[in-house]
Amino acid sequence: MKPIMILGLVLIAAGIAGLIFSNISWTETEPLLKAGPLQINTEEKHTVWIPTAAAIAAVLAGLGLVFAGKRTA
């Protein structure tokens, strides 16, 4: 399989994942205060939104790369 087709398949998979999961979130724990055996932590939640238009564009670009890879075969 050609590298351009592999890149196209990766873009298609990423675009479909972006359509299924509209956001990705995680929690980060950081130490706030350390005093001997006592430790106070703080948790911060992060969220990254995935635009629907970007996911659709990734799928279309991936399809274009797959078809372009087949044409040059």
trRosetta pair geometry for C-beta under 8 A, 3 or more apart (Angstrom, degrees):
i j d omega theta_ij theta_ji phi_ij phi_ji
1 5 5.2 -110 180 80 95 127
1 6 5.9 110 123 -57 116 92
1 69 8.0 33 -175 160 76 142
2 5 4.8 92 63 6 84 102
2 6 7.1 -148 98 -6 44 86
2 69 4.7 -172 67 -155 128 113
2 72 7.5 67 -78 78 174 113
2 73 7.3 -137 -25 -82 131 91
3 6 5.4 -53 -147 36 38 113
3 7 6.3 40 155 -20 68 103
4 7 5.7 -50 -149 36 32 113
4 8 6.5 38 149 -22 62 105
4 65 5.4 -145 168 -174 84 96
4 68 6.2 -82 147 95 137 103
4 69 4.3 179 91 -82 103 105
4 72 7.8 54 49 38 147 136
5 8 5.4 -51 -150 35 35 117
5 9 6.5 36 152 -19 66 102
5 65 6.8 172 -102 136 33 88
5 66 5.4 70 -138 -124 76 61
5 69 3.6 -158 -60 112 89 168
5 70 7.2 91 -94 -46 121 69
6 9 5.8 -52 -149 35 33 110
6 10 6.5 34 151 -19 64 104
7 10 5.6 -53 -148 36 33 112
7 11 6.4 33 153 -18 65 105
7 62 7.8 -148 126 -122 61 75
7 65 5.7 -87 92 162 94 156
8 11 5.7 -54 -148 36 31 111
8 12 6.4 33 153 -20 65 104
8 61 7.7 -146 -125 126 72 63
8 62 4.4 121 -171 -165 62 62
8 63 6.9 138 -171 -56 112 10
8 64 7.2 -151 -123 71 116 50
8 65 3.1 -164 -80 89 105 106
8 66 3.9 -173 129 -49 149 72
8 68 7.7 169 -68 42 140 93
8 69 6.4 -133 2 -3 139 129
9 12 5.6 -50 -146 35 34 113
9 13 6.4 33 155 -17 65 105
9 62 6.7 125 -71 -169 12 115
9 66 6.6 90 -56 -84 69 113
10 13 5.8 -55 -148 38 31 110
10 14 6.2 29 154 -17 65 108
10 62 7.3 -155 68 -118 46 119
11 14 5.7 -55 -142 40 31 109
11 15 6.1 32 157 -20 65 108
11 58 4.9 -151 -176 -178 85 82
11 59 7.2 177 136 -89 85 24
11 61 5.4 -89 164 91 152 96
11 62 3.2 -170 89 -75 103 102
11 65 6.6 94 30 27 138 137
12 15 5.8 -57 -147 37 28 112
12 16 6.4 25 157 -16 64 106
12 58 7.5 176 -86 135 23 83
12 59 5.5 66 -129 -132 62 64
12 62 3.6 -164 -49 125 73 152
12 63 6.6 95 -88 -53 112 66
12 66 7.3 11 -35 -32 133 131
13 16 5.9 -55 -147 37 30 108
13 17 6.3 30 154 -18 64 107
13 62 7.8 168 7 -135 55 163
14 17 5.6 -54 -146 39 31 112
14 18 6.3 35 152 -22 64 106
14 55 8.0 -142 128 -131 68 72
14 58 5.4 -90 93 165 98 147
14 62 7.8 161 42 -59 89 139
15 18 5.5 -52 -147 35 32 114
15 19 6.6 31 153 -18 64 102
15 55 4.8 126 -158 -174 66 63
15 56 6.8 114 -166 -86 117 12
15 57 7.5 -155 -115 70 122 43
15 58 3.3 -174 -76 91 102 103
15 59 3.5 -161 121 -50 153 75
15 60 7.9 164 -134 5 165 54
15 61 8.0 157 -57 42 139 88
15 62 6.2 -140 3 3 131 132
16 19 5.6 -52 -150 34 35 111
16 20 6.4 30 152 -17 66 106
16 55 7.6 139 -57 -177 13 107
16 59 6.5 94 -52 -91 69 114
17 20 5.7 -56 -145 39 33 109
17 21 6.0 -12 169 25 71 106
17 55 7.9 -142 73 -134 51 113
18 21 6.9 -67 -124 63 23 75
18 22 7.9 66 175 -107 56 37
18 50 4.5 -142 -151 160 91 140
18 52 7.8 160 138 -117 99 37
18 54 6.6 -100 170 98 156 90
18 55 3.2 -160 103 -102 119 111
18 58 6.5 92 22 37 143 142
19 22 8.0 1 -166 -77 24 70
19 52 6.9 68 -113 -136 72 77
19 55 4.6 162 -55 146 73 145
19 56 7.3 85 -79 -63 113 66
19 59 7.6 9 -28 -39 128 134
21 24 6.4 54 145 -69 127 77
21 50 6.8 68 103 24 75 141
22 49 6.9 -12 152 -152 78 74
22 50 5.9 -152 -165 55 37 92
22 52 7.4 -19 -124 -68 97 85
23 47 5.5 6 174 -173 128 99
23 48 6.4 162 -160 81 75 46
23 49 4.9 -34 -102 -105 99 55
23 50 6.3 -168 -88 8 39 81
24 47 7.3 159 82 -153 43 53
24 48 4.9 -9 58 56 93 99
24 50 7.1 66 -10 -33 91 109
25 45 6.4 11 -177 -180 112 96
25 46 6.4 173 -149 90 64 52
25 47 4.2 -16 -98 -100 100 78
25 48 7.4 -179 -78 19 51 62
26 45 7.6 178 94 -150 31 59
26 46 5.6 -9 61 58 75 98
27 43 5.4 -1 -177 -173 111 108
27 44 7.2 153 -158 77 62 38
27 45 5.1 -30 -101 -99 78 70
27 46 7.5 172 -92 17 27 73
28 43 7.2 151 77 -156 42 57
28 44 5.0 -22 63 64 95 91
28 45 7.8 173 19 -88 71 22
28 46 6.3 39 -8 -11 111 114
29 41 5.3 10 -175 175 100 130
29 42 7.4 162 -151 82 56 38
29 43 5.2 -26 -97 -99 73 76
29 44 8.0 172 -84 20 27 69
30 41 6.7 153 79 -157 32 79
30 42 5.7 -21 65 62 84 87
30 44 6.8 8 8 3 111 112
31 34 5.7 14 170 -49 136 102
31 39 5.9 -59 -135 -168 109 107
31 40 7.4 101 -163 76 66 48
31 41 5.6 -56 -104 -102 46 73
31 42 7.9 80 178 17 8 76
32 40 4.7 -56 65 104 106 93
32 41 6.1 146 1 -133 91 16
32 42 4.5 84 -56 -21 120 104
33 38 7.6 -17 115 121 100 96
33 39 7.0 173 90 -151 60 43
33 40 4.3 22 46 41 99 109
34 38 7.6 156 -156 91 38 60
34 39 5.2 1 -109 -110 72 86
35 38 4.8 -12 69 67 88 106
35 39 7.8 178 30 -78 58 44
50 54 6.6 -120 -179 70 73 120
50 55 6.1 67 148 -53 111 111
51 54 4.4 88 71 4 97 105
51 55 7.1 -166 96 -7 53 84
52 55 5.6 -56 -151 36 36 112
52 56 6.3 34 153 -16 69 105
53 56 5.8 -54 -146 39 32 110
53 57 6.2 35 153 -21 65 108
54 57 5.6 -53 -145 38 31 114
54 58 6.4 36 153 -23 63 103
55 58 5.7 -51 -150 32 31 113
55 59 6.7 30 152 -17 63 103
56 59 5.8 -53 -151 35 34 110
56 60 6.4 30 153 -15 67 107
57 60 5.8 -56 -145 41 32 109
57 61 6.1 31 157 -18 67 108
58 61 5.8 -54 -141 39 28 109
58 62 6.2 32 156 -21 62 108
59 62 5.7 -56 -149 37 28 113
59 63 6.5 30 154 -19 64 104
60 63 5.7 -51 -148 35 32 111
60 64 6.4 35 152 -19 63 105
61 64 5.6 -53 -151 36 33 115
61 65 6.5 32 152 -18 65 105
62 65 5.7 -55 -147 37 32 109
62 66 6.4 33 154 -19 66 104
63 66 5.7 -53 -147 35 32 111
63 67 6.4 26 157 -12 66 107
64 67 6.0 -59 -147 41 29 106
64 68 6.1 29 155 -19 65 110
65 68 5.5 -53 -140 39 31 112
65 69 6.2 35 157 -21 64 105
66 69 5.8 -55 -151 35 29 112
66 70 6.6 27 152 -18 63 105
67 70 5.6 -52 -148 35 35 111
67 71 6.4 39 153 -25 65 105
68 71 5.7 -51 -148 31 33 115
68 72 6.8 22 159 -12 64 106
69 72 6.3 -61 -148 38 30 102
69 73 7.0 48 151 -44 60 98
70 73 5.7 -41 -160 2 37 121
